[in-house]
């Protein structure tokens, strides 16, 4: 595996955090019956806050193309994350 891909995954962490949070929300909705609303709301909120913190940490970094030029990474792209 090319080391550039691993480096690009670190720049893609807000999307990875949101994806993991969505997966946890779906699993909590399936397996937790009584406390479903509260648990899913809490997991979704924590996941979104974690993604916001990670995206905020990426502001001001030098913009670069990710995944061999398929995705542009600059402050505007980070803002819309």
Phi and psi in degrees as a GROMACS rama.xvg file:
@    title "Ramachandran Plot"
@    xaxis  label "Phi"
@    yaxis  label "Psi"
@TYPE xy
-69.5904  131.768  UNK-2
-64.6709  -21.5926  UNK-3
-64.3581  -34.5955  UNK-4
-66.3473  -41.8067  UNK-5
-63.7357  -41.225  UNK-6
-64.2119  -39.2425  UNK-7
-67.7989  -30.5346  UNK-8
-64.1828  -33.33  UNK-9
-65.2133  -32.4554  UNK-10
-76.2079  -15.0258  UNK-11
-99.6683  14.3415  UNK-12
-64.7625  -33.9951  UNK-13
-59.0363  -39.4403  UNK-14
-68.8804  -35.6568  UNK-15
-67.3458  -40.4023  UNK-16
-63.8328  -43.7655  UNK-17
-65.3152  -39.4156  UNK-18
-63.87  -43.1752  UNK-19
-64.6049  -39.1445  UNK-20
-64.684  -41.0531  UNK-21
-63.5463  -39.6752  UNK-22
-63.2961  -42.2274  UNK-23
-65.3496  -36.4332  UNK-24
-63.7832  -43.907  UNK-25
-64.4393  -43.1966  UNK-26
-65.8858  -39.518  UNK-27
-65.8687  -36.8007  UNK-28
-66.2218  -32.9876  UNK-29
-75.961  -46.3262  UNK-30
-94.8812  -21.582  UNK-31
-103.244  110.722  UNK-32
-91.3466  -46.9036  UNK-33
-78.7675  -41.8606  UNK-34
-98.7332  31.8739  UNK-35
-63.6138  -49.7024  UNK-36
-64.8228  -45.8321  UNK-37
-67.1134  -41.4754  UNK-38
-68.4999  -44.0607  UNK-39
-67.8328  -37.0636  UNK-40
-63.8158  -43.259  UNK-41
-66.1433  -44.3542  UNK-42
-64.0372  -42.8331  UNK-43
-64.9387  -42.0174  UNK-44
-64.5317  -44.6061  UNK-45
-65.2692  -39.4792  UNK-46
-64.0035  -41.939  UNK-47
-68.2105  -39.5503  UNK-48
-65.227  -39.4212  UNK-49
-64.1242  -41.4988  UNK-50
-65.4959  -36.9069  UNK-51
-64.8839  -42.0598  UNK-52
-64.0172  -43.2048  UNK-53
-65.5281  -42.5201  UNK-54
-66.9953  -37.5011  UNK-55
-63.9096  -35.0903  UNK-56
-68.0176  -17.3104  UNK-57
-90.095  -9.62002  UNK-58
-64.2202  141.307  UNK-59
84.9237  -1.77285  UNK-60
-77.8672  160.007  UNK-61
-71.3701  126.889  UNK-62
-66.7637  137.683  UNK-63
-150.054  152.697  UNK-64
-74.5965  142.85  UNK-65
-108.546  153.441  UNK-66
52.4877  54.2404  UNK-67
58.8748  39.3178  UNK-68
89.1295  6.89415  UNK-69
-80.2826  -24.9426  UNK-70
-129.984  134.042  UNK-71
-90.98  133.685  UNK-72
-119.884  104.58  UNK-73
-144.346  -177.293  UNK-74
-63.0446  -33.54  UNK-75
-66.8339  -41.7549  UNK-76
-65.1796  -38.9292  UNK-77
-67.3148  -37.8571  UNK-78
-59.7198  -40.265  UNK-79
-83.7528  -2.03314  UNK-80
